[in-house]
Amino acid sequence: MQHHRGSGATPQSALPDSLAPRNINVTNLNRGLFAALMGEAHQYLVAGVLLRLGFYVALFPVRGLPYDLIIVAYRDKKAAPDDFVLIRAQVRTLSRRGTLSLTGGRRAGRGMITLEPYRRGYRYTTHHNDLIIAVDRCTLDLYFIPTRLTTEWPDSVSVKRFKPLRNRYHVLLQWNDKYLSNILRT
């Protein structure tokens, strides 16, 4: 169906069924491999969006660490534009059910049965990173979740809990205790 500007007609779908959000693995890759590629893509996507917004961002080149990006954030961009802080950000993909896993250090069963306890995975804390950026796999919305807010959350949490943080890049302009402690209330 063609859509003509100003015609008032709404196309049924801008994408064919094979490309609709419910089936984004159009090459039919192995599920685990596709999940890894999607994670990589989301890291680049987040970096690109933040760069486009004017933030300085560096992709961290070492795999296996609890953060993917280093971002220059501001304590209060309006009041003190030169007062910045480097924050460690972990990019996570929301599950198909809309949940966010707050654990890391595991890869498709690796490390689950091991004699090395440090390889069994861990729960993200402020020791690991400062910010978790969750990516909605279908809409590509970004959720900017300061890790300090997750201390009382379970290991897996519904998007409903952090919905107010959707596309809220402003946290990077107000990275201070007062703003961050009230962020879910506003």
Summary of the structure (lengths in Angstrom):
residues: 186
radius of gyration: 18.6
end to end distance: 42.0
largest distance: 65.8
contacts: 466
relative contact order: 0.14
helix: 28%
strand: 23%
